[in-house]
Amino acid sequence: MVRITPVLIAALLAVTGWCSASAETIAVIGTGNVGGALGPRFSELGHDIIYGSRQPQRADVQALVAKTEGNATAMLPAEAAAAADIVVMATKWPDAEVALKSLGDLSGKIILDPNNAVRINAAGMREMDVQTSTAQMIQDWAPNARVVKAFNTLGAPTMADPSSAGGPVTIPIAGNDAGAKAVIASLVTGIGFEVVDMGDISAAHVIEGMLIIRGNAGTMGTPFNYYFRPVPQN
Ligand SMILES: NC(=O)c1ccc[n+]([C@@H]2O[C@H](COP(=O)([O-])OP(=O)(O)OC[C@H]3O[C@@H](n4cnc5c(N)ncnc54)[C@H](OP(=O)(O)O)[C@@H]3O)[C@@H](O)[C@H]2O)c1
């Protein structure tokens, strides 16, 4: 587990040639809770947001475009993905495979995966509904893309307003490509969260399990957000 500091992010971004201060084009596929939270936040960092919607002219999609800063627009999902270097897969998990496979060639693109695959068991509690992880499955469906797990362990209202958590919130990330993780880490920290790198894509299984226990704790009346206090370095 690696706590990613701003210095480390800058060093990794320099290696990849990506500059957190430059405007990138980010396709946000899905205009619901997560897409509607992350799109406007990422636009605050100066990035251009293209919402990928099945109905880009719908009134609620156009309202989301209007509340997003900069050169925001909405178009069909495949058009949005083709124009972007970063693709946020913010559809419901049961729709993700069809949605992803409709996006065309994703080779080299960074895919941000905030998904959770959740089923409710006989006791009314959440369980993971995939064997590996949504991130691993997305990586398998798009083997030449650079998938990064992030933003699945907190609620969309907190993404939209980190101050509503009443204190710092840590977002764990995982993925196979260090440069892609540095880019996503810069987005995470840029909008007000702490970030910890949990390792390669296999770690996404545990990160998705974190959402299960967080959700179940909420069901049992003890809701929390994740904050990892660093061990003091002597
Ligand atoms: N809600 C949360 O607080 C939260 C927090 C962390 C993670 N997550 C995870 O994030 C994912 C998204 O959750 P959400 O709450 O944002 O879902 P949501 O509000 O239902 O939004 C999903 C969006 O996906 C789009 N969509 C649906 N079917 C599609 C398809 N076949 N192709 C392309 N787009 C399609 C729709 O946008 P258009 O109609 O515009 O196409 C829809 O608004 C889920 O896996 C969820 O578990 C949710």
The ligand as an SDF file (V2000), in Angstrom:
LIG
                    3D

 48 52  0  0  0  0  0  0  0  0999 V2000
  -24.5150    6.2510   -6.4280 N   0  0  0  0  0  0  0  0  0  0  0  0
  -23.4200    6.2950   -5.6560 C   0  0  0  0  0  0  0  0  0  0  0  0
  -23.3630    7.0040   -4.6120 O   0  0  0  0  0  0  0  0  0  0  0  0
  -22.2120    5.4820   -6.0590 C   0  0  0  0  0  0  0  0  0  0  0  0
  -21.0060    5.6800   -5.3800 C   0  0  0  0  0  0  0  0  0  0  0  0
  -19.8570    4.9580   -5.7710 C   0  0  0  0  0  0  0  0  0  0  0  0
  -19.9530    4.0540   -6.8180 C   0  0  0  0  0  0  0  0  0  0  0  0
  -21.1450    3.8500   -7.4500 N   0  0  0  0  0  0  0  0  0  0  0  0
  -21.1990    2.9000   -8.5770 C   0  0  0  0  0  0  0  0  0  0  0  0
  -21.0930    3.6730   -9.7740 O   0  0  0  0  0  0  0  0  0  0  0  0
  -21.8740    3.0660  -10.8210 C   0  0  0  0  0  0  0  0  0  0  0  0
  -22.8790    4.1030  -11.3330 C   0  0  0  0  0  0  0  0  0  0  0  0
  -23.8100    4.3610  -10.2960 O   0  0  0  0  0  0  0  0  0  0  0  0
  -24.8390    5.5660  -10.3770 P   0  0  0  0  0  0  0  0  0  0  0  0
  -25.4820    5.6370   -9.0350 O   0  0  0  0  0  0  0  0  0  0  0  0
  -24.1880    6.7820  -10.9290 O   0  0  0  0  0  0  0  0  0  0  0  0
  -25.8930    4.9960  -11.4490 O   0  0  0  0  0  0  0  0  0  0  0  0
  -27.1200    5.7830  -12.0960 P   0  0  0  0  0  0  0  0  0  0  0  0
  -27.4410    7.0020  -11.2890 O   0  0  0  0  0  0  0  0  0  0  0  0
  -28.1970    4.7940  -12.3560 O   0  0  0  0  0  0  0  0  0  0  0  0
  -26.5370    6.3050  -13.4920 O   0  0  0  0  0  0  0  0  0  0  0  0
  -26.1460    5.3840  -14.4790 C   0  0  0  0  0  0  0  0  0  0  0  0
  -26.1470    6.0980  -15.8160 C   0  0  0  0  0  0  0  0  0  0  0  0
  -25.6840    5.1820  -16.7970 O   0  0  0  0  0  0  0  0  0  0  0  0
  -26.2200    5.5260  -18.0650 C   0  0  0  0  0  0  0  0  0  0  0  0
  -26.5950    4.2710  -18.7370 N   0  0  0  0  0  0  0  0  0  0  0  0
  -27.4960    3.3630  -18.3780 C   0  0  0  0  0  0  0  0  0  0  0  0
  -27.4830    2.3270  -19.2370 N   0  0  0  0  0  0  0  0  0  0  0  0
  -26.5530    2.6020  -20.1500 C   0  0  0  0  0  0  0  0  0  0  0  0
  -26.0730    1.9340  -21.2880 C   0  0  0  0  0  0  0  0  0  0  0  0
  -26.5450    0.7460  -21.6510 N   0  0  0  0  0  0  0  0  0  0  0  0
  -25.1060    2.5210  -22.0250 N   0  0  0  0  0  0  0  0  0  0  0  0
  -24.6030    3.7280  -21.6670 C   0  0  0  0  0  0  0  0  0  0  0  0
  -25.0170    4.3880  -20.5800 N   0  0  0  0  0  0  0  0  0  0  0  0
  -25.9890    3.8160  -19.8370 C   0  0  0  0  0  0  0  0  0  0  0  0
  -27.4090    6.4440  -17.8180 C   0  0  0  0  0  0  0  0  0  0  0  0
  -27.0930    7.7190  -18.3810 O   0  0  0  0  0  0  0  0  0  0  0  0
  -27.8180    8.1630  -19.7370 P   0  0  0  0  0  0  0  0  0  0  0  0
  -29.2760    7.9070  -19.5350 O   0  0  0  0  0  0  0  0  0  0  0  0
  -27.4990    9.6190  -19.8570 O   0  0  0  0  0  0  0  0  0  0  0  0
  -27.2490    7.3350  -20.8340 O   0  0  0  0  0  0  0  0  0  0  0  0
  -27.5190    6.5340  -16.3220 C   0  0  0  0  0  0  0  0  0  0  0  0
  -27.8010    7.8470  -15.8780 O   0  0  0  0  0  0  0  0  0  0  0  0
  -22.5170    1.8160  -10.2110 C   0  0  0  0  0  0  0  0  0  0  0  0
  -21.7190    0.6770  -10.4940 O   0  0  0  0  0  0  0  0  0  0  0  0
  -22.4950    2.1110   -8.7080 C   0  0  0  0  0  0  0  0  0  0  0  0
  -22.4540    0.9180   -7.9380 O   0  0  0  0  0  0  0  0  0  0  0  0
  -22.2700    4.5480   -7.0970 C   0  0  0  0  0  0  0  0  0  0  0  0
  1  2  1  0
  2  3  2  0
  2  4  1  0
  4  5  1  0
  4 48  2  0
  5  6  2  0
  6  7  1  0
  7  8  2  0
  8  9  1  0
  8 48  1  0
  9 10  1  0
  9 46  1  0
 10 11  1  0
 11 12  1  0
 11 44  1  0
 12 13  1  0
 13 14  1  0
 14 15  2  0
 14 16  1  0
 14 17  1  0
 17 18  1  0
 18 19  2  0
 18 20  1  0
 18 21  1  0
 21 22  1  0
 22 23  1  0
 23 24  1  0
 23 42  1  0
 24 25  1  0
 25 26  1  0
 25 36  1  0
 26 27  1  0
 26 35  1  0
 27 28  2  0
 28 29  1  0
 29 30  1  0
 29 35  2  0
 30 31  1  0
 30 32  2  0
 32 33  1  0
 33 34  2  0
 34 35  1  0
 36 37  1  0
 36 42  1  0
 37 38  1  0
 38 39  2  0
 38 40  1  0
 38 41  1  0
 42 43  1  0
 44 45  1  0
 44 46  1  0
 46 47  1  0
M  CHG  2   8   1  16  -1
M  END
$$$$
